Amino acid sequence: MGGFLEVIQVPTRAEFRRGYLAFEVKERRDAMYKTAAFLVDRFWGRPAEMADSLGVLLLTWNQAFYRYGPFDFQRLEETIAENQLHLEGLRARCILSYSPSDPLLWPRHCTCSRLGSSLFGTC
């Protein structure tokens, strides 16, 4: 049984561009994303404030999900703190440089998989 990375079709640069341009036209919550990005940038390197900044976006964006359980800001903060150096490496790169086999996205020593569970309550 293959992992999920084997079934993901990575878009070409042109497909990616078309996708984000279409998103910009249709998405009406752009202000929330811009605000969260601004706050994360402003508080970069301060895990508690970064978690608060991301949490506001996630609670707004996924309110139906979080209606059934609380958002764990502490767990998100701990995950950010544990992975700050790894996140620095990702932050410095252009998103177009990523690929499914990129070791920086899925390092064995990194607890970034906990980031997803921190955000979405799995595990």
C-alpha positions as CSV (number, residue, x, y, z in Angstrom):
1,M,0.0,0.0,0.0
2,G,1.5,3.3,-1.1
3,G,1.7,6.5,1.0
4,F,-0.4,9.5,0.2
5,L,2.6,11.3,-1.3
6,E,2.6,8.8,-4.1
7,V,-1.0,9.8,-5.2
8,I,-0.6,13.5,-5.0
9,Q,-0.4,15.2,-8.4
10,V,1.9,18.2,-8.0
11,P,0.6,21.0,-10.2
12,T,2.8,22.6,-12.8
13,R,3.8,26.2,-12.3
14,A,1.1,27.3,-14.7
15,E,-1.5,25.1,-13.0
16,F,-0.5,26.5,-9.6
17,R,-0.7,30.0,-10.9
18,R,-4.2,29.4,-12.4
19,G,-5.3,27.9,-9.2
20,Y,-4.3,30.7,-6.9
21,L,-5.6,33.3,-9.3
22,A,-9.0,31.5,-9.3
23,F,-8.8,31.4,-5.5
24,E,-8.2,35.1,-5.3
25,V,-11.3,35.8,-7.5
26,K,-13.7,33.5,-5.6
27,E,-12.4,33.6,-2.0
28,R,-14.1,36.3,0.1
29,R,-12.3,35.6,3.4
30,D,-9.0,37.0,2.1
31,A,-8.9,39.6,4.9
32,M,-8.6,36.8,7.4
33,Y,-5.7,35.1,5.6
34,K,-3.9,38.5,5.2
35,T,-4.4,39.3,8.9
36,A,-3.2,35.9,10.0
37,A,-0.1,36.1,7.7
38,F,0.7,39.5,9.0
39,L,0.4,38.4,12.7
40,V,2.5,35.3,12.1
41,D,5.1,37.4,10.4
42,R,5.0,40.0,13.2
43,F,5.3,37.4,15.9
44,W,7.7,35.0,14.1
45,G,10.0,33.3,16.6
46,R,7.5,33.7,19.5
47,P,5.6,30.4,19.5
48,A,2.8,31.5,21.9
49,E,2.0,34.5,19.8
50,M,2.3,32.5,16.5
51,A,-0.1,29.9,17.9
52,D,-2.6,32.7,18.8
53,S,-2.2,34.2,15.3
54,L,-2.8,30.9,13.6
55,G,-5.5,29.8,16.0
56,V,-7.7,32.8,15.2
57,L,-7.6,31.9,11.5
58,L,-8.2,28.2,12.2
59,L,-11.1,28.8,14.5
60,T,-12.7,31.1,12.0
61,W,-12.0,28.9,9.0
62,N,-12.9,25.6,10.7
63,Q,-15.5,26.7,13.2
64,A,-17.8,23.7,12.3
65,F,-15.0,21.3,13.2
66,Y,-14.1,23.0,16.4
67,R,-17.7,23.1,17.6
68,Y,-17.1,19.4,18.6
69,G,-13.9,19.9,20.5
70,P,-11.7,22.7,21.8
71,F,-8.8,24.0,19.8
72,D,-5.5,23.2,21.7
73,F,-3.5,26.4,21.6
74,Q,-0.9,24.9,24.0
75,R,-0.3,21.9,21.8
76,L,0.1,24.1,18.7
77,E,2.5,26.4,20.6
78,E,4.6,23.4,21.7
79,T,4.7,22.0,18.2
80,I,5.8,25.4,16.8
81,A,8.5,25.7,19.4
82,E,9.8,22.2,18.8
83,N,10.0,22.9,15.0
84,Q,11.0,26.5,14.9
85,L,14.3,25.8,13.2
86,H,12.7,23.5,10.6
87,L,10.0,26.1,10.0
88,E,12.7,28.7,9.4
89,G,14.1,26.6,6.6
90,L,10.7,26.2,5.0
91,R,9.8,29.9,5.4
92,A,12.9,31.0,3.5
93,R,11.9,29.0,0.4
94,C,9.6,29.8,-2.5
95,I,6.5,27.5,-2.4
96,L,7.3,26.6,-6.1
97,S,10.5,24.9,-4.9
98,Y,8.7,22.2,-2.9
99,S,8.1,18.7,-4.2
100,P,6.5,15.6,-2.8
101,S,9.8,13.9,-2.2
102,D,11.4,17.0,-0.5
103,P,13.2,15.9,2.6
104,L,12.6,19.3,4.2
105,L,8.9,18.8,4.1
106,W,8.9,15.3,5.7
107,P,12.1,14.9,7.8
108,R,12.2,11.9,10.0
109,H,13.5,13.9,13.0
110,C,10.8,16.6,12.8
111,T,7.6,16.5,14.7
112,C,5.8,18.5,12.0
113,S,3.3,15.8,11.6
114,R,2.2,16.9,15.1
115,L,1.4,20.3,13.6
116,G,-1.4,18.8,11.6
117,S,-2.7,17.0,14.7
118,S,-2.4,20.2,16.7
119,L,-4.4,22.1,14.2
120,F,-7.0,19.5,13.4
121,G,-7.2,17.4,16.5
122,T,-6.1,14.0,15.1
123,C,-3.9,11.6,17.0
